[in-house]
Amino acid sequence: MGIAGDSKTTVYNVGGLKGDHCRDRIKHTLDHLEGVFATSVNVVSKTVKVSYDPAVISDGYIEETLQTLGYSIQG
């Protein structure tokens, strides 16, 4: 899936990231959401960077998905 002209990238500060398992779980889940183009998870800085089409999926839905997986959104 290529990035559309109207893409947005948001970096979320995520609490509860503890290792490769967390990284893989978040990446797998978010990459399968319709409208998400790319996901990168940095366990050291506890950030999740998501590129997505805001016409298809909202940043609020991405936050809710992270919270459903058991992580908290910081700041």
Secondary structure as UniProt FT lines:
FT   TURN            5..6
FT   STRAND          8..15
FT   HELIX           20..31
FT   TURN            34..35
FT   STRAND          36..42
FT   TURN            43..46
FT   STRAND          47..52
FT   TURN            54..56
FT   HELIX           59..68
FT   TURN            69..70
FT   STRAND          72..74
//
